[in-house]
């Protein structure tokens, strides 16, 4: 909170602010010895601070706060407070999907809302074998079920455990380890590891991701074991480098990169950020220097300061805090082979953190076949930091 807004809040707490019939607000001075007319629509005030500097003064802030408080009071008086939906709970899931048939009904409603379609030839005319819960295509005679070609394909793990596993990982702020899944779902470690990585494959963006156009923060971090001697932090040996871009008020993209040379950094930035972006912010790393020729750019010298007005990289660094907590507190180690899956999980959960149906979103993504991803979602998958490769967790099934 800046100083002017802080003083505006003090005015609201100490004095009464009223609105005139012409729409202007009468705001007392902080000392209480005078009054100023504030026009919120035109963002003007009669005080010397606003007239001389053109800045948003404390009286404008006070009027905005007062208007918001009055609106909230009116909503409460009319009893029109919107009820915020709650994310699905494990108790509700365990009660609602306690049998295989109930789980299959849920999966079919998510994958085929308008009826089954053959995953091989996409023919809509199919015959259902209800006793086995499978379908036969009338054109190519292919037998298939709702799990065919998905992350649940050819798994002997009960569907009830799949449903609960998706909910556990989707709702966990800092992820869930294979050991924890093993304890919660009564699985062997090998099966829990398999389940976790299959669900992380589903936590990927399936629509084309637009490049950032607002204020974007750039940074990179290092993931790996604790160094025993040698250099720490930027430039440390035997660690994986993770690059991230976060749009203020928007989403985040994170991916692993091989090095922090100017060429590699520029390639990652161009992948996620539009050259017409409002502003790009980065720290003093020299690899970002060449971006100043293409982007409107501000730099923050962390050797001297961490915030200069609106110039900082605290937003993307908060993502690194979640990543490090997931590494140190949950998984303890992320191998370079599977690091893209963990990064995809973290960014997906953050980007959809306001979605109270995140569980259903992840489950619906898990029902998208690899063929559909290859046809229409490979670019989006790569933009989210995960390469379009075959399922590396295949073969780690139920022992």
JODA-V210393 format. One record per helix or strand. SS is the DSSP state (A for helix, B for strand). FROM is the first residue (numbers start at 1). TO is the last residue. If there is no record, write none. Layout:
ss	from	to
SS	FROM	TO
SS	FROM	TO
This chain:
ss	from	to
A	3	14
B	18	19
B	25	28
B	35	39
B	44	45
A	48	53
A	58	78
A	90	96
A	100	111
B	126	129
B	134	137
B	143	144
A	159	171
A	178	185
A	189	202
B	212	212
B	215	223
B	240	247
B	252	257
A	262	272
B	273	273
B	279	282
A	286	293
B	297	299
B	308	308
B	311	311
A	314	331
A	339	351
A	358	366
A	370	383
